Amino acid sequence: MPVANIRGVNLNYRIIGDQGPMVALITGGRRGHEEFIPLAGKIAAQGFRVLLHDRRNTGASDVVIDSPDADSASEEEIWTDDLDALLAHLGAKPAFIGGSSSGARTSILFYLRHPQSVKKLLLFRVTGGAFAAGRLPQQYYRQYIQAAEAGGMQAVSDTEQYRERIAANPSNRDRLMAMNPQRYIAIMQRWLDLFEAGAKYPVMGVSEAELNSIKVPTIVIPGNDKTHASGSGVTAHRSIPGSKLHMLPVTDQDRDLIPIEEWAPLEDEITQVFCEFMRA
């Protein structure tokens, strides 16, 4: 799998498809790119190239918490700047940008920071609502701050998330262990504060005014669990001028989170909807 040094960080990426316009898909949470390989293959078969990558701090890419922009940007904003630089490195700007869950949120932020790099937005499983606002700060940030406070960087490295990052990229252990725990806590606390400030919006991390400012064609496919309630996707659609809404044949379920793997039977429909939208 190719590796590109982007803004001082080694990012693992792959391109599925040999020809056609570039589509960058961003996975949710801090999960690696692999979960999108089946969907990417189906989109590529329709005449597109699909860029998948492990964002910094995810998958087999480098874990780099203390970077020059850690004090001025959120983690998701840093991800958008990395992706823009990766697209430039590949000569693939502008591109179709899309993603699921935090990948949908990052896609919107990507447009807000790099509008010239976006052809259209493909958003699905949009996050929002009180349940997500209560659940995700602990999942993404607070548990790691607590680990660092209790046992320093060794305790951080021993968490499930970082054990996986080290197994995928052993050099991550040295970078983590070399970091001052107090500096790590300070950065993660700042990112937590920014994340919680954005959690109050119906579409997590993005204000209504920011959604109203989107000027590229956008399609939204809502989710169907308590973290990605369909109402959040509908709100995004109503707030993004001229956007399209596509409702899948699913209903909301009383489950904290439906794994993306359970959406596999829906991939053919998602592929068709996205590809028709990109061609239009």
RODO-2510 file (C-alpha; in nm, 4 decimals, decimal comma):
residues 280
     n   res          X          Y          Z
     1     m     0,0000     0,0000     0,0000
     2     p     0,1459     0,3421    -0,0942
     3     v     0,2626     0,5855     0,1732
     4     a     0,2904     0,9604     0,1181
     5     n     0,4670     1,2000     0,3525
     6     i     0,2090     1,4769     0,3836
     7     r     0,2865     1,7793     0,5995
     8     g     0,5480     1,5729     0,7845
     9     v     0,3180     1,2761     0,8509
    10     n     0,3278     0,9395     0,6730
    11     l    -0,0231     0,8644     0,5448
    12     n    -0,1226     0,5253     0,4074
    13     y    -0,3532     0,5486     0,1089
    14     r    -0,4799     0,3533    -0,1865
    15     i    -0,6584     0,4389    -0,5096
    16     i    -0,9177     0,1926    -0,6346
    17     g    -0,9923     0,2219    -1,0054
    18     d    -0,7699     0,3031    -1,3009
    19     q    -0,9479     0,5904    -1,4674
    20     g    -1,2142     0,8530    -1,4254
    21     p    -1,2776     1,1416    -1,1846
    22     m    -1,1359     1,1175    -0,8322
    23     v    -1,3641     1,0506    -0,5361
    24     a    -1,2191     1,0789    -0,1843
    25     l    -1,4167     0,8821     0,0759
    26     i    -1,3542     0,9353     0,4488
    27     t    -1,4417     0,6679     0,7036
    28     g    -1,6043     0,7319     1,0396
    29     g    -1,4647     0,7518     1,3924
    30     r    -1,0926     0,6855     1,3996
    31     r    -1,1321     0,3748     1,1894
    32     g    -0,8969     0,2880     0,9051
    33     h    -0,9852     0,2933     0,5372
    34     e    -1,0477    -0,0805     0,4966
    35     e    -1,4188    -0,0678     0,5762
    36     f    -1,4779     0,1318     0,2563
    37     i    -1,2919    -0,1008     0,0198
    38     p    -1,6065    -0,2904    -0,0950
    39     l    -1,8027     0,0327    -0,1559
    40     a    -1,5019     0,1918    -0,3280
    41     g    -1,4727    -0,1070    -0,5609
    42     k    -1,8354    -0,0727    -0,6658
    43     i    -1,7981     0,3009    -0,7307
    44     a    -1,4750     0,2413    -0,9240
    45     a    -1,6568    -0,0121    -1,1442
    46     q    -1,8842     0,2756    -1,2498
    47     g    -1,5908     0,4695    -1,3996
    48     f    -1,4401     0,6565    -1,1051
    49     r    -1,1130     0,6439    -0,9126
    50     v    -1,1676     0,6250    -0,5376
    51     l    -0,9072     0,7543    -0,2928
    52     l    -0,9099     0,5919     0,0504
    53     h    -0,6618     0,6878     0,3195
    54     d    -0,5882     0,6379     0,6857
    55     r    -0,6089     0,9809     0,8440
    56     r    -0,3300     1,0692     1,0841
    57     n    -0,3915     0,8962     1,4191
    58     t    -0,5948     0,6256     1,2420
    59     g    -0,5264     0,2983     1,0656
    60     a    -0,1634     0,2389     0,9739
    61     s    -0,0748     0,6066     0,9293
    62     d     0,1471     0,7915     1,1747
    63     v     0,0113     0,8951     1,5121
    64     v     0,1137     1,2593     1,5418
    65     i    -0,0676     1,4477     1,8161
    66     d     0,1757     1,7341     1,8715
    67     s     0,1988     1,9035     1,5317
    68     p     0,2509     2,2712     1,4419
    69     d    -0,1227     2,3255     1,3989
    70     a    -0,2357     2,1350     1,7096
    71     d    -0,2845     2,4637     1,8972
    72     s    -0,4794     2,6369     1,6208
    73     a    -0,7023     2,3726     1,4616
    74     s    -0,9260     2,0867     1,5708
    75     e    -0,8274     1,7288     1,4924
    76     e    -1,0882     1,7137     1,2166
    77     e    -0,9643     2,0407     1,0661
    78     i    -0,6132     1,8954     1,0629
    79     w    -0,7524     1,5921     0,8792
    80     t    -0,9018     1,8213     0,6133
    81     d    -0,5712     1,9994     0,5585
    82     d    -0,3930     1,6647     0,5279
    83     l    -0,6430     1,5424     0,2694
    84     d    -0,6146     1,8624     0,0671
    85     a    -0,2358     1,8240     0,0617
    86     l    -0,2677     1,4548    -0,0312
    87     l    -0,4977     1,5405    -0,3228
    88     a    -0,2466     1,8030    -0,4364
    89     h     0,0343     1,5466    -0,4078
    90     l    -0,1669     1,3125    -0,6328
    91     g    -0,2622     1,5883    -0,8788
    92     a    -0,6282     1,5098    -0,8091
    93     k    -0,7844     1,8466    -0,7220
    94     p    -1,0696     1,9225    -0,7350
    95     a    -1,2383     1,5969    -0,6345
    96     f    -1,5686     1,4608    -0,5172
    97     i    -1,5503     1,4476    -0,1361
    98     g    -1,7640     1,2293     0,0851
    99     g    -1,7837     1,0145     0,3920
   100     s    -1,9838     0,8507     0,6650
   101     s    -2,0349     0,9651     1,0254
   102     s    -1,7294     1,1691     1,1287
   103     g    -1,6255     1,1285     0,7644
   104     a    -1,9384     1,3202     0,6611
   105     r    -1,8575     1,5877     0,9177
   106     t    -1,4979     1,6042     0,7965
   107     s    -1,6214     1,6321     0,4363
   108     i    -1,8267     1,9376     0,5288
   109     l    -1,5312     2,0910     0,7135
   110     f    -1,3129     2,0101     0,4133
   111     y    -1,5421     2,2196     0,1951
   112     l    -1,5447     2,5053     0,4472
   113     r    -1,1628     2,5130     0,4572
   114     h    -1,0866     2,4155     0,0961
   115     p    -1,3896     2,4996    -0,1204
   116     q    -1,1802     2,5194    -0,4373
   117     s    -1,0871     2,1524    -0,3956
   118     v    -1,4471     2,0206    -0,3955
   119     k    -1,6616     1,9273    -0,6942
   120     k    -1,9554     1,7865    -0,4981
   121     l    -2,0230     1,6504    -0,1486
   122     l    -2,1447     1,2959    -0,0775
   123     l    -2,2671     1,2721     0,2821
   124     f    -2,4107     0,9704     0,4593
   125     r    -2,4840     0,8661     0,8169
   126     v    -2,4700     1,2280     0,9352
   127     t    -2,4060     1,2610     1,3099
   128     g    -2,6102     1,4805     1,5426
   129     g    -2,8433     1,5038     1,8390
   130     a    -2,8198     1,4806     2,2169
   131     f    -2,7274     1,1120     2,2263
   132     a    -2,4235     1,1561     2,0010
   133     a    -2,3247     1,4727     2,1879
   134     g    -2,3198     1,2768     2,5125
   135     r    -2,1469     0,9656     2,3807
   136     l    -1,8727     1,0760     2,1423
   137     p    -1,6612     1,3147     2,3560
   138     q    -1,5792     1,0282     2,5925
   139     q    -1,5128     0,7912     2,3053
   140     y    -1,2852     1,0244     2,1085
   141     y    -1,1014     1,2242     2,3755
   142     r    -1,1928     1,2019     2,7427
   143     q    -1,0925     0,8379     2,7955
   144     y    -0,7421     0,9089     2,6628
   145     i    -0,7022     1,2189     2,8785
   146     q    -0,8008     1,0085     3,1795
   147     a    -0,5497     0,7394     3,0811
   148     a    -0,2684     0,9948     3,0503
   149     e    -0,3581     1,1495     3,3869
   150     a    -0,3551     0,8086     3,5542
   151     g    -0,0505     0,6480     3,3966
   152     g     0,1212     0,8775     3,1490
   153     m     0,1954     0,7788     2,7914
   154     q     0,2372     0,4127     2,8825
   155     a    -0,1268     0,4015     2,9878
   156     v    -0,2291     0,5811     2,6688
   157     s    -0,0319     0,3298     2,4601
   158     d    -0,2066     0,0461     2,6430
   159     t    -0,5584     0,1557     2,5414
   160     e    -0,7275    -0,0509     2,2733
   161     q    -0,7212     0,2296     2,0166
   162     y    -0,3487     0,2941     2,0483
   163     r    -0,2584    -0,0747     2,0722
   164     e    -0,4185    -0,1115     1,7308
   165     r    -0,2283     0,1898     1,5946
   166     i     0,0998     0,0483     1,7226
   167     a     0,0282    -0,2981     1,5802
   168     a    -0,0478    -0,1440     1,2402
   169     n     0,2545     0,0895     1,2511
   170     p     0,5143    -0,0021     1,5184
   171     s     0,6886     0,3360     1,4893
   172     n     0,3811     0,4888     1,6536
   173     r     0,4915     0,3520     1,9901
   174     d     0,8149     0,5522     1,9890
   175     r     0,6311     0,8715     1,8931
   176     l     0,3754     0,8220     2,1672
   177     m     0,6259     0,7327     2,4378
   178     a     0,8431     1,0339     2,3477
   179     m     0,5562     1,2746     2,4048
   180     n     0,5273     1,4708     2,7284
   181     p     0,2055     1,3506     2,8996
   182     q     0,1087     1,7030     3,0024
   183     r     0,1456     1,8244     2,6450
   184     y    -0,0639     1,5313     2,5257
   185     i    -0,3333     1,6118     2,7826
   186     a    -0,3321     1,9796     2,6859
   187     i    -0,3810     1,9072     2,3149
   188     m    -0,6463     1,6434     2,3698
   189     q    -0,8297     1,8722     2,6134
   190     r    -0,8279     2,1521     2,3568
   191     w    -0,9594     1,9183     2,0887
   192     l    -1,2232     1,7939     2,3341
   193     d    -1,3333     2,1497     2,4098
   194     l    -1,3682     2,2263     2,0380
   195     f    -1,5520     1,9002     1,9779
   196     e    -1,7983     1,9633     2,2617
   197     a    -1,8590     2,3190     2,1416
   198     g    -1,9656     2,1791     1,8048
   199     a    -2,1714     1,8969     1,9558
   200     k    -2,4554     2,1362     2,0376
   201     y    -2,5521     2,1779     1,6730
   202     p    -2,8208     1,9564     1,5129
   203     v    -2,5501     1,8477     1,2666
   204     m    -2,2535     1,7817     1,4915
   205     g    -1,9588     2,0154     1,4469
   206     v    -2,1198     2,2422     1,1891
   207     s    -2,3400     2,5448     1,2514
   208     e    -2,6519     2,6173     1,0509
   209     a    -2,4822     2,9247     0,9047
   210     e    -2,1928     2,7105     0,7851
   211     l    -2,4316     2,4600     0,6283
   212     n    -2,6169     2,7486     0,4638
   213     s    -2,2876     2,8665     0,3109
   214     i    -2,2231     2,5463     0,1118
   215     k    -2,2377     2,6270    -0,2587
   216     v    -2,1400     2,2975    -0,4216
   217     p    -2,3962     2,0306    -0,5159
   218     t    -2,4503     1,8022    -0,2166
   219     i    -2,6356     1,4776    -0,1578
   220     v    -2,7303     1,3436     0,1856
   221     i    -2,8181     0,9841     0,2771
   222     p    -2,9331     0,9748     0,6426
   223     g    -2,8374     0,7058     0,8925
   224     n    -3,0675     0,5043     1,1149
   225     d    -2,9250     0,4650     1,4678
   226     k    -2,9098     0,6846     1,7782
   227     t    -2,5705     0,8314     1,6827
   228     h    -2,6732     0,8890     1,3205
   229     a    -3,0471     0,9462     1,3504
   230     s    -3,2280     1,0094     1,0243
   231     g    -3,3344     1,3501     1,1536
   232     s    -2,9738     1,4703     1,1521
   233     g    -2,9407     1,3863     0,7835
   234     v    -3,2717     1,5536     0,7039
   235     t    -3,1581     1,8644     0,8940
   236     a    -2,8351     1,8727     0,6939
   237     h    -3,0329     1,8467     0,3707
   238     r    -3,2700     2,1258     0,4696
   239     s    -2,9799     2,3521     0,5715
   240     i    -2,7593     2,3015     0,2624
   241     p    -2,9017     2,5059    -0,0252
   242     g    -3,0140     2,2975    -0,3217
   243     s    -2,8998     1,9677    -0,1708
   244     k    -3,0576     1,6340    -0,2578
   245     l    -3,1923     1,3863    -0,0031
   246     h    -3,2013     1,0121    -0,0598
   247     m    -3,3761     0,7929     0,1950
   248     l    -3,2670     0,4299     0,1998
   249     p    -3,5207     0,1519     0,2722
   250     v    -3,4313     0,1503     0,6421
   251     t    -3,5965     0,2808     0,9584
   252     d    -3,4437     0,4297     1,2708
   253     q    -3,3438     0,1689     1,5285
   254     d    -3,3050     0,2021     1,9042
   255     r    -2,9365     0,1117     1,8886
   256     d    -2,6403     0,3219     1,9946
   257     l    -2,4498     0,2497     1,6750
   258     i    -2,5122     0,0255     1,3757
   259     p    -2,1751    -0,0949     1,2435
   260     i    -2,1064     0,0160     0,8885
   261     e    -2,0691    -0,3519     0,7966
   262     e    -2,4431    -0,3952     0,8469
   263     w    -2,4959    -0,1451     0,5667
   264     a    -2,3253    -0,3799     0,3185
   265     p    -2,6595    -0,4888     0,1632
   266     l    -2,7265    -0,1200     0,0908
   267     e    -2,3998    -0,0569    -0,0950
   268     d    -2,5425    -0,1234    -0,4414
   269     e    -2,8093     0,1417    -0,3901
   270     i    -2,5619     0,3865    -0,2344
   271     t    -2,3260     0,3324    -0,5283
   272     q    -2,5980     0,3935    -0,7844
   273     v    -2,7257     0,7058    -0,6095
   274     f    -2,3795     0,8556    -0,5640
   275     c    -2,2623     0,7768    -0,9172
   276     e    -2,5754     0,9212    -1,0789
   277     f    -2,5332     1,2327    -0,8651
   278     m    -2,1662     1,2733    -0,9573
   279     r    -2,2404     1,2321    -1,3293
   280     a    -2,5317     1,4787    -1,3266
***
